[in-house]
Amino acid sequence: MSPGLFPGRKPSCRNLCPSRRDVVCAGTLGLLGSFVTPVGATPRPSAKSVIVLFMWGGPSHLDTWDPKPDAPVEIRGQFGAVQTTVPGLRISEHFPRLATRATKYAVVRSMTHTDPAHLSPVHHLFTGRIAPKPNSDADGPSRADAPCIGAVVGKLAAGVGPLPTAVTLPWAVSHPAAPGGVAPGQNGGWMGPGFDPFLVSGDPNAPGFRVSGLTAPVDVPTNRLAGRAELIRLLEAAGKPTNGITGLRSRALDLLSSPTVAEAFDLSREPAAIRDTYGRHTHGQSCLLARRLVEAGSRMVTVNWPDDRQSFWDTHGNNFPSLRNRLMPPADQGFAALLDDLETRGRLRDTLVVWVGEFGRTPRVENGGRQHWPRCYSAVLAGGGIRGGVVYGSSDRIGAYPADNPVSPADLTATIYHALGIDPETPITDRLGRVQALTDGKPLRALWG
């Protein structure tokens, strides 16, 4: 984080006052809290599955979803803001595909928290609880962590069929400069490894891409695998599984013995034209694989920004060339294609898609880059019954702080649970025997009505 940019400062009245352009936009946008639901319409959560597109590294909200075209150049940066298909809603010029699909998604412009580290905010977002060691890149994952969303869904609302309930791809996010390495909050935590999401490591865009662990050894016949699976189920029924380990073995055998699973992970079954639409890059093909998985029965798929060995969205320097040439084109293409594909296949209403990073970037450009800034950033939600073409919350005139309706990472977690029909206040007992709600956040119910 930049120590010279508003250190410890709270938003002033001047920063919270909207510009003339903001006032005009507020009169034309479907700003949540002010729009009127049409007579007879009763929008409500309808998601059966969730796809989270996690932009690891922290995208600049000012250069993506919340441009400030009237701000000084050191704030607004080098990019222009384009009008979308929703009157009054402007986003970055480098999201051209998404600009033409604005009626399909809702933009949350008031995400906020106080943790400027990379690793610990991941725990906050994916578990709905502040990390055991917040403001830190020193702690990796631990079995003392709260369980991630996928683990909870696997326990309370597991899918039907052999597909893993929760899948993470194409890797578990980590940061080479962080002492803790892998970010916490990506596994089953104290619920045990039996509830860890199924991790797909590798590049779905690579020729001959295959997921390891889905093919039985050639010397083990299918009927023998089926016999082993049945034996394990009988043993589980007769005793108590320990930390989900026996359940994990049973799931592994299901994966090996089911052709449905192998087919769902096989991108070669997709027409070349569809693969081209998503983009022949890691992120695009990861989005396509996510669509295949939710269609086949998975309920929670997390698509992490790939390990590009170029600092991901962490644009401390070279911010504008990195966004323009390396980051925003594949993000724009993959997200837009996913929305179109889900809609064409009749699956957008029952699939919630969430686009978010762990924080935003500083309003002021410094040495060609923007630094960590958790005080204000943006997220986008689509599908699952979400009202499209609307904006929830707003930032001040330079994007430094929320001007209204602040949303925490835990609130976004609660919104995902709510979309799936899971009460975020469902009591759950942790490893110390304490009964607590699933998340510390509250769902954004206004997104549906």
Secondary structure by P-SEA (a helix, b strand, c coil): cccccccccccccccccccaaaaaaaacccccccccccccccccccccbbbbbcccccccccccccccccccccccccbbbbbcccccccccccaaaaaaaccccccccccccccccccaaaaaaaccccccccccccccccccccccaaaaaaaccccccccccbbbcccccccccccccccccccccccccccccccccccccccccccccccccccccaaaaaaaaaaaaaaaaacccccaaaaaaaaaaaaaccaaaaaaaccccccaaaaaaacccaaaaaaaaaaaaaaacccbbbbccccccccccccccaaaaaaacccaaaaaaaaaaaaaaaaaacccccbbbbbbccbbbbcccccccccccccccbbbbcccccccccccccccccccccccccccaaaaaaaaaaaaccccccccccccccccccccccccccccc
